[in-house]
Amino acid sequence: MIYISLFCMAGLALMPACTTSEAAESPANEPVDYVSYVNPLMGTDSEFSLSNGNTYPAIAMPWGMNFWTPMTNKMGDGWTYQYDAYKIRGFKQTHQPSPWINDYASFSLMPVTGTLKFQEEERASWFSHKAEVVQPHYYKVYLADYDVVTEMAPTERAVQFRFTFPETDSAYILLDGFFRGSMVKILPEERKIIGYCRNNHGGVPDNFHNYFVAEFDKDFSVHHTWGDGWQLMPNTLDSEGDHVGAIVGFATERGEQVNVKVASSFISPEQAQRNLDQEVGKATFEATKQAGHDRWQDELSRIKVSGGKEADIQTFYSCLYRLLLFPRPLHEIDENGQIIHYSPYNGEVRPGYLYTDNGFWDTFRAVFPFFNLMYPELNSRIMQGLENTYVESGWLPEWASPGHRDCMIGSNSTPIIADAYLKGVEGYDAELLLNAMLKNANEAEGRPVQSVGRAGVDYYNKLGYVPYDVGINENAARTLEYAYADFTLAEMARAMGKEDVAQRFYQQSQRYRNLFDPETGWMRGKLENGAFQSPFNPLKWGDAFTEGNSLHYTWSVFHDIAGLMELMGGEEAFAARLDEVFTMPPKFDDSYYGFTIHEIREMQIVNMGNYAHGNQPIQHMIYLYNYAGQPWKAQAWSREVMEKLYQPAPDGYCGDEDNGQTSAWFVFSAMGFYPVCPGTPQYVLGSPLFDSVELQLENGNTFQIHAPGNSPENIYIQQASLNGKPHPYTWLDYDAVQAGGELQFQMGAAPNREWATDAAARPYSLSTDPKLENYLK
């Protein structure tokens, strides 16, 4: 995503040594260390012009409030860590969800020795990946210029550092408060540095602060600060300005370790200290590191995969790690043990949960469906956080970091809420959230930023689409996403007994039809007077669409593929159009942007035609072959994408990872199914990547997926059974999974063109739902 709406790697001590096809099985029945399969460097070999993930190594707990990462690029650069860099400038507390959104509330620590160097460029030290250990819960690197080893082990809101120094009388640790407002105060008697940072790129009120505390286990022999303009202020204890920092120094013996415990709070300095005491306290570095490992092991082991290639298993757990990072909790625990949060929407400290750093345009597709499958209690808390956002700002979020950001399009908070409700997630005020969804669908005024609510909603409600010629960009994409949101809103309203609301929004969900151009067979922007836009090039990126072209967005009728198929002339014509996307040359028109954006380049270079898996709008398209009676093509293409476009390496993604969404696609697909239409109880089948998958569900049940005979050649489903009974369907029911049991696939090297190809085998479509006939009249 470019937010402009216009095998074992050298030196990494995190990969397992096993080389057999049973890579996830330990000898002698020893427990599998699933953490060892994760490569947090997957996706870090990226830049503005080409994304291989646009990730950084997040050294963090699952859904931690704060992450930590080594910093190779300058302060404020969204590409904070790039794999091909040679120098580290510091170790940063980060809240960055994406380089395009950038960071907020960041500060860093950095050890130096010898001549004091504190300015960012001067202090940077050479490092090598050969002397770097990167794990989800632990980071270690050798800073060659200073002969210092730095280690980090985080908790949810804190971190322990361990710096191993050489023999020197000039050992220093710097705390950089970063620009856009910072303060530091050194407390030598308490061996502490306290302060705050205020750097951000939007989405915060005027009183926004991140308060930090750093506790050292060694007395300071030196203390300085610096002020604006990198002005050193020798022997001072405090500094405040646009960009300030603190320096403390010591004499050290060779091999002497200096430990620093750090925590922060968005609420107050006292809460920062409380977070440190609650999460670290007197724990040793090794204890914190082990606790972090155990937490990741607990989460990763909830899905056990075995069989298949070692690289695929590494990719699976690396993607699962990314899937468990966002959204980020912004809430903290007060002195009475109560959950409270600083609100980036009104600047107040309020009770309850709040989550942030998420773009729903990405994550409604598979991340939140994954939470409903595996983490309904977490999703209940997230729904409570959405309640709080609505109460505190008057609107549901669409892209929050930490507050509302003007980024991307759609009304995708609606399917997230509806899917949770329809999957039985409880513990929040569903009436309140339904009213919030209705506000999005009805009100044009008062939206805090363009991305919140529905841009063009008055046109949409009057004409049945957002026109191309009224100054609202990406209008066709908005229309398609609003129509899908209408379907999920209708489903939730009907389940709540609100028949009038359901009637209206089921009918509105058919508005995708207004943009289908029978002449070209693609979705096309439409003018206010009802004529289609002209000229029209279905290969033009942007313009009427969002980070894609008509070939990508035409399939965004998640809820009514049968209806779309009818518009295209039936299943053969529909399947031929799917084929065309893969078989045509990767031609494109980038004139809307004025240059070739990275999403276009990523599509162009992978030799998969116009299929652009590196961005979200088309990621479900492969599974649509099931709706046309050609499931073997979904099986073949899903395996092709998994094997070709994902690797457990720094260039291991084929585009932006985006808060877990591109990872979620792999996790679901590797298990053999995918949530094409959140808001329905179905997963659509593909081709399982592993011989065996075991899901430990939150309700205590276990669901197993077995694919004996699976191999890189045997990618086609010959037969399937669920709990010992034939399963002649290309979809899997949510309730069947939650009940526990076994799904078994018989795999083969040739397509079985007879299995699950009749009408009864097709996944859900609104047009073929007999229960809704009266609603659609």
Secondary structure, 3 states (H helix, E strand, C coil): CCCCCCCCCCCCCCCCCCCCCCCCCCHHHCCCCHHHHCCCCCCCCCECCECCCCCCCCECCCCCCCEEEEECCCCCCCCCCCCCCCEECEEEEECCCCCCCCCCCCEEEEEEECCCCCCHHHHCEECCHHHEEEECCEEEEEECCCCEEEEEEECCCEEEEEEECCCEEEEEEEEECCCCCEEEEEEHHHCEEEEEECCCCCCCCCCCCEEEEEEECCCCCEEEEEEHHHEEECCCCEEEECCCEEEEEEEECCCCEEEEEEEEECCCHHHHHHHHHHHCCCCCHHHHHHHHHHHHHHHHCCEEEECCCHHHHHHHHHHHHHHCCCCEECEEECCCCCEEEECCCCCCEEECCCEECEEHHHHCCCHHHHHHHHCHHHHHHHHHHHHHHHHHHCCCCCEECCCECCCCCCCCHHHHHHHHHHCCCCCCCHHHHHHHHHHHHHCCCCCCCCCCCCCCHHHHHHHCCCCCCCCCCCHHHHHHHHHHHHHHHHHHHHHCCCHHHHHHHHHHHHHHHHHEECCCCEECCECCCCCECCCCCCCECCCCCCCCCHHHHCCCCCCCHHHHHHHHCCHHHHHHHHHHHHHCCCCCECCCCCCCCHHHHHHHCCCCCCCCCCCHHHCCHHHHHHHHCCHHHHHHHHHHHHHHHCCCCCCCCCCCCCCCHHHHHHHHHHHCEECCCCCCCEEEECCCCCCEEEEECCCCCEEEEECCCCCCCCCEEEEEEECCEECCCCEEEHHHHHCCEEEEEEEECCCCCCCCCCHHHCCCCHHHCHHHCCCCC
